[in-house]
Amino acid sequence: MRNCTHKFDQAAEDSRLKFFGNVDIGDSAKTIPHAVQLPLGSIFKNYSHVLFATGCTLPTLHEALPPSSYCIPALSMVHWYTQHPNASAAPALDKISHVSLIGNGNVSLDVARMLLTDVDVLAKYDVPQPVLEVLSRSAVKHVSIFARRGPLEAAFTMKELRELINLPNASMVPLEQSLVEPPTSGPPLTRQQTRVLNLLKEGSKNAPGTTTKTWSLDFFRSPIGITDNTSSAAQLSLAHTSVDPATKRAVETGQTSTVSTDLVVTSLGFHGEPTVNFYDPGLRHLRTVSGRIVGSNGSVIRNLYASGWASTGAKGVLASTMMNAYHVASTIINDWQNPEVPSSSNDVGVDPQVENLPPLNLEPELDSYPEEIQKGIAEKVITQYADWKRINEEEIRRGEALGKERERMGWKEASQFVTG
């Protein structure tokens, strides 16, 4: 991640790159109240090529676990402890002793690590002081991580699992031996699967019962409902599952169990914003062919592209999205050098117009920006790269004064710092 930020710094040294922050693109209602609203049509009027690298920004919810005061998406937790502009109020961790995480991907393990790591350890990094204050009052004693399949199908990476297992003041509840033994039949295990089983078999550095905080990986469990009890913990109902050998999907066995918990955090992946142009509800991300945007009529749209999760959906780690970005960048250059966009293997055509939008400006003024951007710069509500550099330097300076990597500012504070 840090290497990626350095790459951006290198690119920003080129005067041809312009960065405009605090901009919310689209025609629908603002997702960030203080941001400048920039319709896609305004971009089309000022640029010859457009790349969507917007990711998948919405959490996938579980139909049996609607959001409530005792059930929230993991993204809400992440937004809170990273001080995202869309962050919700801090969770009442001083009143919570048991947390249930649904899903066992890297985000789920990251949330567990934040809840279980001692504050004096987190204080050395870039966790904001207001977040540290809430965590210092936390009453969380146990985190259960529920997965509908088994260790061989686990979604987390070795790095995330190792960091959680090696927490200095928390211990993992040992798994049943049958869960960490290699199967006696079927295809040979991959190197990753073997390493996961070995690490789970070793367990935590700390012996069970020697720490005040614990966590568990509860495999073969799928939520089927939750009942709130205002006088005590909520009751999370779980179906017991197994993995179908043919499809590798989780199937319910007919058995169920119930867990008392104070907070359920769902971490089931992400999807794109359904209201944006070119969104495919079946794919849950933008329609593309080899990085080129495809219209609703099935035609490739000239000079429109998408990369990363915006194009592929929420799958793959940082390295894979970087490779995808390099591929799409090559496609853009190739299309620019060869104006006739080649048809794909599906023989889709090329449509120079865009559905319900003005055509792209094929001969734009290089120093001309959308009116909304010009207005935002004049009103000092848009953050440019020089502004970000000042914010970055100030956050590092404040962090050094506190003996940590950096002290992040909230949006309001950062805006006042830049304009003050």
C-alpha positions as CSV (number, residue, x, y, z in Angstrom):
1,M,0.0,0.0,0.0
2,R,2.8,2.4,0.9
3,N,4.5,1.7,-2.4
4,C,1.3,2.6,-4.2
5,T,1.2,6.0,-2.5
6,H,4.8,6.6,-3.5
7,K,4.0,5.7,-7.1
8,F,1.2,8.4,-7.1
9,D,3.7,10.9,-5.8
10,Q,6.0,10.1,-8.7
11,A,3.2,10.5,-11.2
12,A,2.1,13.8,-9.6
13,E,5.5,15.3,-10.4
14,D,4.4,15.4,-14.0
15,S,2.6,18.7,-14.6
16,R,0.2,17.0,-17.0
17,L,-1.5,15.2,-14.0
18,K,-4.1,17.2,-12.1
19,F,-5.7,16.0,-8.9
20,F,-9.1,17.3,-7.7
21,G,-10.2,15.9,-4.3
22,N,-13.5,16.3,-2.4
23,V,-15.4,15.6,-5.7
24,D,-18.5,13.4,-5.8
25,I,-19.0,12.3,-9.4
26,G,-22.5,11.5,-10.7
27,D,-26.0,12.9,-11.0
28,S,-27.6,11.1,-8.1
29,A,-27.8,12.5,-4.5
30,K,-24.5,13.2,-2.9
31,T,-22.9,10.4,-0.9
32,I,-20.6,12.9,0.9
33,P,-22.5,16.0,1.9
34,H,-19.6,18.5,1.8
35,A,-18.3,17.3,-1.6
36,V,-18.5,19.1,-4.9
37,Q,-21.1,17.4,-7.2
38,L,-19.7,16.8,-10.7
39,P,-22.1,15.3,-13.2
40,L,-20.6,12.8,-15.6
41,G,-21.8,14.9,-18.5
42,S,-19.5,17.8,-17.4
43,I,-16.5,15.4,-17.5
44,F,-17.5,14.3,-21.0
45,K,-17.6,17.9,-22.2
46,N,-14.0,18.5,-21.1
47,Y,-12.1,15.2,-21.7
48,S,-11.5,12.9,-24.7
49,H,-11.0,9.7,-22.6
50,V,-12.5,8.7,-19.2
51,L,-11.3,5.9,-16.9
52,F,-13.5,4.6,-14.1
53,A,-11.3,3.4,-11.2
54,T,-14.0,3.8,-8.6
55,G,-13.8,0.4,-7.0
56,C,-16.8,-1.3,-5.3
57,T,-17.8,1.1,-2.6
58,L,-21.0,-0.5,-1.1
59,P,-21.0,-3.5,1.4
60,T,-22.8,-6.6,0.4
61,L,-25.5,-7.2,3.0
62,H,-26.9,-10.5,4.3
63,E,-30.7,-10.8,3.8
64,A,-31.1,-12.5,7.3
65,L,-29.1,-9.7,9.0
66,P,-30.5,-6.3,8.2
67,P,-28.5,-3.3,9.5
68,S,-29.6,-2.2,13.0
69,S,-28.1,-0.9,16.2
70,Y,-26.7,-4.3,16.9
71,C,-25.8,-5.4,13.3
72,I,-23.6,-3.2,11.1
73,P,-21.5,-3.7,8.0
74,A,-17.7,-4.1,8.5
75,L,-17.3,-1.1,6.2
76,S,-18.9,1.1,8.8
77,M,-16.2,-0.1,11.3
78,V,-13.4,0.5,8.8
79,H,-14.7,4.0,7.9
80,W,-14.8,4.8,11.6
81,Y,-11.3,3.7,12.5
82,T,-9.7,5.2,9.4
83,Q,-11.7,8.5,9.8
84,H,-13.3,8.3,6.4
85,P,-15.5,11.3,5.5
86,N,-18.5,9.0,5.4
87,A,-17.8,7.6,8.9
88,S,-20.7,6.9,11.2
89,A,-20.7,7.5,14.9
90,A,-18.2,5.5,17.0
91,P,-19.5,2.1,18.2
92,A,-20.3,1.8,21.9
93,L,-17.4,-0.5,22.6
94,D,-17.5,0.2,26.3
95,K,-20.9,-1.7,26.4
96,I,-19.8,-4.6,24.2
97,S,-18.0,-7.7,25.3
98,H,-18.7,-10.1,22.5
99,V,-18.5,-9.3,18.7
100,S,-19.6,-11.7,15.9
101,L,-17.9,-11.2,12.5
102,I,-19.8,-12.8,9.6
103,G,-17.3,-13.7,6.9
104,N,-13.6,-14.6,7.0
105,G,-12.0,-12.4,4.4
106,N,-9.1,-10.0,5.1
107,V,-11.5,-7.1,6.1
108,S,-13.1,-9.3,8.7
109,L,-9.7,-10.3,10.2
110,D,-8.6,-6.7,10.1
111,V,-11.6,-5.6,12.1
112,A,-10.9,-8.4,14.6
113,R,-7.3,-7.3,14.9
114,M,-8.3,-3.7,15.6
115,L,-10.7,-4.8,18.3
116,L,-8.2,-7.1,20.0
117,T,-4.9,-5.2,19.8
118,D,-3.9,-3.2,22.8
119,V,-4.2,0.5,22.4
120,D,-0.6,1.2,23.3
121,V,0.4,-0.9,20.3
122,L,-2.0,0.8,17.9
123,A,-0.9,4.2,19.2
124,K,2.4,3.9,17.4
125,Y,0.8,3.8,14.0
126,D,-1.7,6.1,12.2
127,V,-4.8,5.3,14.2
128,P,-6.5,8.7,15.0
129,Q,-6.5,9.8,18.6
130,P,-10.4,9.9,18.8
131,V,-10.4,6.3,17.7
132,L,-7.8,5.3,20.2
133,E,-9.8,7.0,23.0
134,V,-12.8,4.8,22.1
135,L,-10.7,1.7,21.9
136,S,-9.1,2.5,25.3
137,R,-12.6,2.2,26.8
138,S,-13.5,-1.0,25.0
139,A,-15.0,-3.9,26.9
140,V,-14.6,-6.4,24.1
141,K,-13.3,-9.7,25.4
142,H,-14.1,-12.2,22.6
143,V,-14.5,-12.0,18.8
144,S,-16.1,-14.9,16.9
145,I,-15.4,-15.1,13.2
146,F,-18.0,-17.2,11.4
147,A,-17.4,-18.8,8.0
148,R,-19.9,-20.8,6.0
149,R,-17.2,-23.1,4.7
150,G,-14.0,-24.6,6.1
151,P,-10.3,-23.8,6.4
152,L,-9.5,-25.0,2.9
153,E,-11.9,-22.5,1.4
154,A,-10.9,-19.6,3.7
155,A,-10.8,-16.2,2.0
156,F,-8.2,-14.6,4.2
157,T,-4.5,-14.3,3.2
158,M,-1.6,-15.8,5.3
159,K,-0.4,-12.3,6.2
160,E,-3.7,-11.3,7.8
161,L,-4.1,-14.6,9.6
162,R,-0.5,-14.5,10.9
163,E,-1.0,-11.0,12.2
164,L,-4.1,-12.0,14.1
165,I,-2.5,-15.2,15.5
166,N,0.6,-13.3,16.7
167,L,-1.3,-10.7,18.7
168,P,0.7,-10.3,21.9
169,N,-2.3,-10.1,24.3
170,A,-5.0,-12.2,22.7
171,S,-5.3,-15.9,22.1
172,M,-7.1,-18.0,19.5
173,V,-9.5,-20.7,20.7
174,P,-7.9,-24.0,19.4
175,L,-9.7,-25.6,16.5
176,E,-10.8,-29.2,16.6
177,Q,-8.1,-31.5,15.2
178,S,-10.3,-32.8,12.4
179,L,-10.5,-29.2,11.0
180,V,-6.8,-28.8,10.6
181,E,-5.9,-32.3,9.2
182,P,-5.4,-32.6,5.4
183,P,-8.2,-34.5,3.7
184,T,-7.4,-38.1,2.9
185,S,-9.1,-38.0,-0.5
186,G,-9.6,-35.5,-3.3
187,P,-7.1,-33.3,-5.2
188,P,-3.8,-32.4,-3.5
189,L,-3.7,-29.3,-1.4
190,T,-2.3,-26.1,-2.8
191,R,0.8,-24.5,-1.1
192,Q,-1.5,-21.8,0.3
193,Q,-4.0,-24.4,1.8
194,T,-1.1,-26.4,3.4
195,R,0.3,-23.3,5.0
196,V,-3.1,-22.2,6.3
197,L,-3.7,-25.6,7.9
198,N,-0.2,-25.7,9.5
199,L,-0.6,-22.2,10.9
200,L,-4.1,-22.9,12.3
201,K,-2.7,-26.2,13.8
202,E,0.0,-24.2,15.6
203,G,-2.5,-21.7,16.9
204,S,-1.7,-18.6,18.9
205,K,1.6,-17.7,20.5
206,N,-0.4,-17.4,23.7
207,A,-1.8,-20.5,25.4
208,P,-5.6,-20.6,25.9
209,G,-6.6,-19.1,29.2
210,T,-3.5,-16.9,29.5
211,T,-5.0,-13.7,28.0
212,T,-8.0,-11.5,28.8
213,K,-9.0,-11.3,25.1
214,T,-9.8,-14.3,22.9
215,W,-11.0,-15.0,19.4
216,S,-12.2,-17.9,17.4
217,L,-12.6,-19.1,13.9
218,D,-16.0,-20.8,13.7
219,F,-16.1,-22.7,10.4
220,F,-19.1,-24.3,8.8
221,R,-21.6,-21.8,10.2
222,S,-24.0,-19.6,8.2
223,P,-26.3,-17.0,9.8
224,I,-30.0,-17.4,9.4
225,G,-31.4,-14.7,11.7
226,I,-30.9,-12.5,14.6
227,T,-33.2,-11.6,17.5
228,D,-32.7,-8.5,19.6
229,N,-33.2,-8.6,23.3
230,T,-33.1,-5.1,24.7
231,S,-32.3,-6.3,28.2
232,S,-29.4,-8.5,27.2
233,A,-27.3,-9.6,24.2
234,A,-28.8,-10.3,20.8
235,Q,-29.3,-14.0,19.7
236,L,-27.5,-14.9,16.5
237,S,-29.0,-18.0,14.9
238,L,-26.6,-20.1,12.8
239,A,-27.2,-23.0,10.4
240,H,-24.5,-25.7,10.4
241,T,-23.1,-26.3,7.0
242,S,-20.8,-28.6,5.0
243,V,-19.1,-28.2,1.6
244,D,-20.6,-29.9,-1.4
245,P,-17.6,-31.8,-3.0
246,A,-18.9,-31.2,-6.5
247,T,-19.8,-27.5,-6.4
248,K,-17.6,-26.4,-3.4
249,R,-20.6,-24.5,-2.1
250,A,-21.8,-24.5,1.4
251,V,-25.0,-26.5,2.0
252,E,-27.0,-26.6,5.3
253,T,-27.0,-29.8,7.2
254,G,-30.2,-29.2,9.1
255,Q,-28.6,-28.6,12.4
256,T,-28.7,-25.1,14.0
257,S,-27.2,-23.3,17.0
258,T,-27.6,-19.9,18.7
259,V,-24.9,-17.5,20.0
260,S,-25.4,-14.6,22.4
261,T,-23.6,-11.6,21.1
262,D,-23.5,-7.8,21.6
263,L,-22.7,-6.8,18.1
264,V,-22.8,-8.5,14.7
265,V,-20.5,-7.2,12.0
266,T,-21.1,-8.5,8.5
267,S,-18.1,-8.7,6.1
268,L,-19.4,-10.3,3.0
269,G,-17.7,-8.4,0.2
270,F,-18.5,-5.3,-1.8
271,H,-20.3,-4.2,-4.9
272,G,-20.6,-1.2,-7.2
273,E,-23.0,1.7,-6.9
274,P,-26.2,0.6,-8.7
275,T,-27.2,4.1,-9.7
276,V,-24.1,4.9,-11.8
277,N,-24.0,4.7,-15.6
278,F,-23.0,1.4,-17.2
279,Y,-23.6,-0.6,-14.0
280,D,-24.7,-4.2,-14.6
281,P,-27.0,-5.5,-11.8
282,G,-26.2,-9.1,-12.6
283,L,-22.4,-8.5,-12.4
284,R,-22.7,-5.9,-9.6
285,H,-20.0,-3.8,-11.3
286,L,-19.5,-1.8,-14.5
287,R,-20.0,-3.6,-17.8
288,T,-16.6,-4.0,-19.6
289,V,-14.8,-6.1,-22.2
290,S,-11.0,-6.1,-21.8
291,G,-11.3,-2.9,-19.8
292,R,-13.5,-1.1,-22.3
293,I,-16.9,0.1,-21.1
294,V,-19.9,-1.6,-22.7
295,G,-23.2,0.1,-23.2
296,S,-26.6,-1.4,-22.4
297,N,-27.0,-2.3,-26.1
298,G,-23.8,-4.5,-25.9
299,S,-21.6,-2.1,-27.8
300,V,-18.2,-1.1,-26.7
301,I,-18.2,2.7,-26.1
302,R,-15.3,4.5,-27.6
303,N,-12.7,6.1,-25.2
304,L,-14.5,4.9,-22.0
305,Y,-12.6,2.4,-19.7
306,A,-12.7,0.9,-16.2
307,S,-10.0,-0.8,-14.2
308,G,-9.7,-2.6,-10.9
309,W,-12.8,-3.6,-8.9
310,A,-14.9,-1.1,-10.9
311,S,-14.3,-3.4,-13.9
312,T,-13.9,-6.9,-12.4
313,G,-15.9,-6.7,-9.2
314,A,-14.6,-7.0,-5.6
315,K,-12.1,-9.8,-6.1
316,G,-8.3,-10.1,-5.9
317,V,-5.7,-8.4,-3.8
318,L,-3.8,-5.2,-4.5
319,A,-1.2,-6.9,-6.8
320,S,-4.0,-8.2,-9.1
321,T,-5.7,-4.9,-9.3
322,M,-2.4,-3.3,-10.2
323,M,-1.8,-5.7,-13.0
324,N,-5.3,-5.0,-14.3
325,A,-4.5,-1.3,-14.2
326,Y,-1.4,-1.8,-16.2
327,H,-3.3,-3.8,-18.8
328,V,-6.1,-1.2,-19.1
329,A,-3.5,1.6,-19.4
330,S,-1.9,-0.3,-22.3
331,T,-5.4,-0.7,-23.9
332,I,-6.0,3.0,-23.6
333,I,-2.6,3.8,-25.3
334,N,-3.3,1.2,-28.0
335,D,-6.7,2.6,-28.8
336,W,-5.4,6.2,-28.9
337,Q,-2.7,5.1,-31.4
338,N,-5.2,3.1,-33.4
339,P,-8.5,5.0,-33.3
340,E,-10.6,2.1,-34.6
341,V,-11.3,0.1,-31.5
342,P,-11.0,-3.6,-32.3
343,S,-14.1,-5.8,-31.8
344,S,-13.9,-8.3,-29.0
345,S,-14.2,-12.1,-29.5
346,N,-18.0,-11.5,-29.0
347,D,-17.9,-9.2,-32.0
348,V,-19.4,-6.3,-30.1
349,G,-19.4,-3.0,-32.1
350,V,-18.2,0.5,-31.4
351,D,-20.6,3.2,-30.4
352,P,-19.3,6.8,-30.6
353,Q,-22.2,8.1,-28.5
354,V,-22.9,7.4,-24.9
355,E,-26.4,6.6,-23.5
356,N,-28.1,9.7,-22.2
357,L,-24.8,11.7,-22.1
358,P,-23.1,14.2,-24.4
359,P,-20.3,12.9,-26.6
360,L,-16.8,13.1,-25.3
361,N,-14.8,16.1,-26.4
362,L,-12.2,14.6,-28.8
363,E,-10.3,17.9,-29.0
364,P,-10.4,19.4,-25.5
365,E,-8.5,22.4,-24.2
366,L,-5.7,20.8,-22.1
367,D,-6.0,23.5,-19.4
368,S,-9.8,23.6,-19.4
369,Y,-11.7,22.0,-16.5
370,P,-15.4,21.5,-15.9
371,E,-17.2,24.6,-14.5
372,E,-18.0,22.8,-11.3
373,I,-14.2,22.2,-10.7
374,Q,-13.3,25.8,-11.5
375,K,-16.0,27.0,-9.1
376,G,-14.9,24.6,-6.4
377,I,-11.3,25.7,-6.7
378,A,-12.3,29.4,-6.5
379,E,-14.4,28.6,-3.4
380,K,-11.5,26.6,-1.8
381,V,-13.6,23.5,-1.4
382,I,-11.6,21.3,-3.8
383,T,-8.4,19.8,-2.6
384,Q,-5.6,19.8,-5.1
385,Y,-2.3,17.9,-5.0
386,A,-0.4,20.8,-3.3
387,D,-3.1,20.9,-0.7
388,W,-2.8,17.2,0.0
389,K,1.0,17.6,0.3
390,R,0.5,20.2,3.0
391,I,-2.0,18.0,4.8
392,N,0.3,15.0,4.6
393,E,3.3,16.9,6.0
394,E,1.2,18.3,8.8
395,E,-0.3,14.9,9.7
396,I,3.3,13.5,9.9
397,R,4.5,16.4,12.0
398,R,1.6,16.0,14.4
399,G,2.3,12.3,14.5
400,E,5.9,12.8,15.4
401,A,4.9,15.0,18.3
402,L,2.8,12.1,19.6
403,G,5.4,9.5,18.9
404,K,3.4,7.8,16.1
405,E,3.5,7.5,12.3
406,R,1.0,10.3,11.7
407,E,-2.1,11.8,13.2
408,R,-4.9,11.8,10.7
409,M,-7.1,14.8,10.4
410,G,-10.9,14.6,9.9
411,W,-12.2,16.2,6.8
412,K,-13.4,19.4,8.5
413,E,-10.1,19.9,10.3
414,A,-8.1,19.2,7.1
415,S,-10.3,21.7,5.1
416,Q,-9.8,24.4,7.7
417,F,-6.1,23.7,7.8
418,V,-5.8,24.1,4.0
419,T,-8.0,27.2,3.7
420,G,-7.0,28.9,7.0
